[in-house]
Amino acid sequence: MNRSSRDIIFLIRETELDSIVFEKEIENLHQIFARTETISQFCRVHESVNRNSITSKRTRLMKYLHEEQHKPFRFLINKN
């Protein structure tokens, strides 16, 4: 994911923070997000729910994600 396309808010207690330190912290956060925002991780934490079934299969989740128009009574739910 492009760093500039991410929206995130930082709440920092320190009033004077060196810009080099701040950039290093942003880069560290970006690396953490890059590891967790993979498609395999996405498939682990989501499931596709149909009116009659629930599945966690990666192929079905990918098929659902690539559909232009979703069918009625089909949902993508986070397992959390």
Backbone hydrogen bonds in HBPLUS format (Angstrom, degrees):
<---DONOR---> <-ACCEPTOR-->    atom                        ^
c    i                          cat <-CA-CA->   ^        H-A-AA   ^      H-
h    n   atom  resd res      DA  || num        DHA   H-A  angle D-A-AA Bond
n    s   type  num  typ     dist DA aas  dist angle  dist       angle   num
A0005-SER N   A0002-ASN O   3.10 MM   3  5.51 153.1  2.17 110.9 118.9     1
A0006-ARG N   A0003-ARG O   3.39 MM   3  5.75 169.9  2.40 113.7 115.5     2
A0022-PHE N   A0018-ASP O   2.95 MM   4  6.23 161.1  1.99 154.8 160.7     3
A0023-GLU N   A0019-SER O   2.94 MM   4  6.08 160.5  1.98 144.0 148.7     4
A0024-LYS N   A0020-ILE O   3.03 MM   4  6.22 150.7  2.12 142.7 150.8     5
A0025-GLU N   A0021-VAL O   2.97 MM   4  6.27 155.4  2.03 149.8 156.2     6
A0026-ILE N   A0022-PHE O   2.98 MM   4  6.29 156.0  2.04 150.0 156.7     7
A0027-GLU N   A0023-GLU O   2.96 MM   4  6.17 157.0  2.01 145.2 151.4     8
A0028-ASN N   A0024-LYS O   2.94 MM   4  6.21 155.6  2.00 148.4 154.9     9
A0029-LEU N   A0025-GLU O   2.99 MM   4  6.26 159.9  2.03 149.8 154.8    10
A0030-HIS N   A0026-ILE O   2.91 MM   4  6.13 154.0  1.97 147.8 155.6    11
A0031-GLN N   A0027-GLU O   3.02 MM   4  6.29 151.9  2.10 146.9 153.6    12
A0032-ILE N   A0028-ASN O   3.08 MM   4  6.39 151.8  2.16 145.7 153.2    13
A0033-PHE N   A0029-LEU O   2.91 MM   4  6.19 165.6  1.93 155.0 158.5    14
A0034-ALA N   A0030-HIS O   2.89 MM   4  6.05 153.1  1.97 146.3 154.1    15
A0035-ARG N   A0031-GLN O   3.24 MM   4  6.43 145.8  2.37 139.6 146.6    16
A0036-THR N   A0032-ILE O   3.26 MM   4  6.56 144.4  2.40 143.2 152.7    17
A0036-THR N   A0033-PHE O   3.14 MM   3  5.15 123.5  2.48  95.0 109.3    18
A0037-GLU N   A0033-PHE O   2.90 MM   4  5.87 133.1  2.12 152.4 163.1    19
A0042-PHE N   A0038-THR O   2.97 MM   4  6.23 155.5  2.03 146.9 154.4    20
A0043-CYS N   A0039-ILE O   2.95 MM   4  6.16 156.7  2.01 146.5 151.7    21
A0044-ARG N   A0040-SER O   3.12 MM   4  6.34 136.6  2.32 136.4 147.5    22
A0044-ARG N   A0041-GLN O   3.16 MM   3  5.06 127.1  2.45  92.5 106.5    23
A0045-VAL N   A0041-GLN O   3.30 MM   4  6.56 142.0  2.45 146.0 154.0    24
A0079-LYS N   A0045-VAL O   2.80 MM  34  5.43 170.6  1.81 145.9 148.5    25
A0047-GLU N   A0077-ILE O   2.88 MM  30  5.45 149.3  1.98 150.4 160.6    26
A0077-ILE N   A0047-GLU O   2.90 MM  30  5.45 171.3  1.91 165.7 165.5    27
A0048-SER N   A0055-THR O   2.84 MM   7  5.34 152.4  1.91 162.8 165.7    28
A0055-THR N   A0048-SER O   2.92 MM   7  5.34 159.3  1.96 151.4 158.3    29
A0049-VAL N   A0075-PHE O   2.74 MM  26  5.07 170.5  1.75 152.8 156.3    30
A0075-PHE N   A0049-VAL O   2.79 MM  26  5.07 159.4  1.83 146.5 153.8    31
A0050-ASN N   A0053-SER O   2.70 MM   3  5.04 170.3  1.71 165.9 167.5    32
A0061-LEU N   A0057-LYS O   3.04 MM   4  6.30 156.7  2.09 153.3 160.6    33
A0062-MET N   A0058-ARG O   2.89 MM   4  6.06 161.0  1.93 153.3 158.1    34
A0063-LYS N   A0059-THR O   2.97 MM   4  6.12 154.4  2.04 141.6 149.0    35
A0064-TYR N   A0060-ARG O   2.95 MM   4  6.13 155.4  2.01 142.9 149.3    36
A0065-LEU N   A0061-LEU O   2.96 MM   4  6.22 156.5  2.01 147.6 153.8    37
A0066-HIS N   A0062-MET O   3.07 MM   4  6.26 143.7  2.21 145.5 154.1    38
A0067-GLU N   A0064-TYR O   3.35 MM   3  5.42 158.9  2.39 102.7 108.9    39
